[in-house]
Amino acid sequence: MNARKPPPPEKADASLERQMADCGLSSDDRRFLRDLHAAEKQLNEAFEQAQQGGALEQRVSAVYRRMYGKD
């Protein structure tokens, strides 16, 4: 999996930006949530690809088990 940089604030999901603004979060908190959101998208993409079967599915499953225990 290639590491991706999180999108710059002006490109981030508008809904997420609105929610963070409504909560009055600091810029550090917002940056953390943007990074977290980008990582979540990458994980979702990996799981979608893994459901197609093959070696990728096995690798993702193994990483998931190492990170979180049994699936």
C-alpha positions as CSV (number, residue, x, y, z in Angstrom):
1,M,0.0,0.0,0.0
2,N,1.3,3.4,-0.9
3,A,1.2,6.1,1.8
4,R,-0.8,9.1,0.7
5,K,-0.6,12.5,2.1
6,P,-3.9,13.8,3.5
7,P,-5.6,16.3,1.4
8,P,-4.9,20.0,2.1
9,P,-7.6,21.6,4.2
10,E,-9.2,23.3,1.3
11,K,-9.6,19.9,-0.5
12,A,-10.8,18.0,2.6
13,D,-14.3,16.6,2.8
14,A,-16.6,19.6,3.2
15,S,-18.9,17.8,5.6
16,L,-16.0,16.9,7.9
17,E,-14.8,20.5,7.8
18,R,-18.2,21.9,8.7
19,Q,-18.5,19.5,11.6
20,M,-15.1,20.4,12.9
21,A,-15.9,24.1,12.6
22,D,-19.1,23.6,14.5
23,C,-17.2,21.9,17.3
24,G,-14.7,24.7,17.6
25,L,-11.7,22.4,17.3
26,S,-8.1,23.6,17.4
27,S,-6.0,23.5,14.2
28,D,-4.0,20.6,15.7
29,D,-7.2,18.7,16.4
30,R,-8.5,19.4,12.9
31,R,-5.2,18.2,11.3
32,F,-5.4,15.0,13.4
33,L,-8.9,14.3,12.3
34,R,-8.1,15.0,8.6
35,D,-5.2,12.5,8.8
36,L,-7.4,10.0,10.5
37,H,-10.1,10.5,7.9
38,A,-7.6,10.0,5.1
39,A,-6.3,6.8,6.8
40,E,-9.8,5.5,7.2
41,K,-10.4,6.0,3.5
42,Q,-7.3,4.1,2.7
43,L,-8.3,1.2,4.9
44,N,-11.8,1.1,3.3
45,E,-10.2,1.0,-0.1
46,A,-7.9,-1.9,0.9
47,F,-10.8,-3.9,2.4
48,E,-12.8,-3.3,-0.8
49,Q,-9.9,-4.7,-2.9
50,A,-9.4,-7.5,-0.5
51,Q,-12.9,-8.7,-0.9
52,Q,-12.1,-9.5,-4.5
53,G,-10.0,-12.4,-3.2
54,G,-6.5,-13.6,-3.8
55,A,-3.2,-12.7,-2.2
56,L,-4.2,-9.2,-1.2
57,E,-7.1,-10.5,0.8
58,Q,-4.7,-12.8,2.7
59,R,-2.3,-9.9,3.4
60,V,-5.0,-7.5,4.6
61,S,-6.5,-10.2,6.8
62,A,-3.0,-11.0,8.3
63,V,-2.3,-7.3,9.0
64,Y,-5.8,-6.8,10.5
65,R,-5.3,-9.8,12.8
66,R,-1.9,-8.5,13.9
67,M,-3.3,-5.0,14.6
68,Y,-6.6,-5.9,16.2
69,G,-6.6,-9.5,17.2
70,K,-9.0,-12.0,15.6
71,D,-11.4,-10.8,12.9
